[in-house]
Amino acid sequence: MNKNLAALKKEFPALEERFDGRRLVYLDSACTVLKLRCAAEAQRRHMLLLGGCGGKRSMHSLAAAMEEDFYAARERVGRFMGAASPEEVIFTSGVTDAANLLANSFPFTPRRNEVVLSPLEHNAVFLPFERLAAAGRVKLRVAPLKNLKVDMAGLEKLIGPKTALVCLAHAPNIFGGVQDISRAAGMAHAAGAYLFADDAQYAPSHGGCGAADGADACAFSGHKLGAPFSTGALYVKSGLLAKLRPWRVGGGTVKTVSLAGGRYSAEYLGGHQGFEAGVQNYSGAAGLAAALDRLEKAGFAQIRAHVSGLVLHALAELGKIKGVKVLGQKEDIAEGSLISLAPVKKGFSVPDFNLFLSQEIKGRMIAVRTGRHCADLACLASGYSETIRISYFAYNTPADTLVFISALNKYLSLLR
């Protein structure tokens, strides 16, 4: 670990916490990254010193300071996402909120009402469109899975003249690696459709989002890069943004309300303002901007190289163990930040192993994720009903992996 990342690691106080006297070994960053001290301090400062009325509602100096701080956060997030303008950034509570917003605001028509999903989409993306399909508003098509990756040839076959939107997880959260957003964007655009990239797993260790690769919309969650919970953003390219219909409306979204012929009519604000209803998470946005600043200072290229090194080291160690199977190809997995395992030894219980890691290792509390990982499409397509997932961020070291490997070997030795 170089000095920049060593300094960054000190920004995560949770790493020093003890659980019943046991040290935390945190291998669950794909679920959520531990929180940065600077992000918490920025949020606290904002709440205590700038806790006034924002959203251009009031004209006093405190409100102006609130608005200035909020706009600075929007600019910061816009640069991170690759937006041409801060106006293309809609603040959300994360990717789940962003996907619901996009699904319910999208300009589907009778002639273009098909949504093509990869089989690796998180439920945050899948379920909003599944609900529209169940209501008869869209037709849902899911691409095939091949070698635990999206079958890109199969994806292309599903995209046609009725396709309105293609959704692709930039870095899948169950089998790891990254997906080719640029290629998928080319397929979508050739058919006159748009592409949405879920960058929840990609943004933290790669830096940036799918806009740079041609995505028309993309989203990330702040909590997955050390920012406060319930923060994140949806980027929408200006041409598509102008076509979206405000979905969740209320204070701060309306331009005028008129009465004519006994009927009320509302005209909504353009750009991001039409999609940010009500009082926003101003302090969270300040924390999110602070987190991005701190990670950029450490260097996303260095974070990426460090995480890739950790994944490769873990793959080498896991290759020595016969009781579990690594899911996916080494060269693909190394591009991401996580590894999924399936047990192959008789008697191996995934839930029991999770408890074993959490409670039975002397001096250590090892945090991993087990189960379906909110990736039901992938589980159905692959036949794996549950996996063990270990995931990495900038604060991890090879020693964390060795602690996990030792615990895994110990658990396997207990099985008959």
Secondary structure, DSSP 8 states (H G I E B T S, - for coil): --HHHHHHHTT-GGGG-EETTEEEEE-BTTT-----HHHHHHHHHHHHHS-S--TT---SHHHHHHHHHHHHHHHHHHHHHT-SSGGGEEEESSHHHHHHHHHHHS---SSS-EEEE-TT--HHHHHHHHHHHHTTS-EEEE--EETTEE-HHHHHHH--TTEEEEEEESS-SSS-S---HHHHHHHHHHTT-EEEEE-TTTHHHH-S-GGGGT-SEEEEEGGGGTS-TT-EEEEE-HHHHTT----S--TTSEEEEEEETTEEEEEE-SGGGGG--SS--HHHHHHHHHHHHHHHHH-HHHHHHHHHHHHHHHHHHHTT-SSEEE-S-HHHHTTSSEEEEEE-STT--HHHHHHHHHHSSTTEEEE-EEE-TT-HHHHHHH--S-EEEEE--TT--HHHHHHHHHHHHHHHHH--
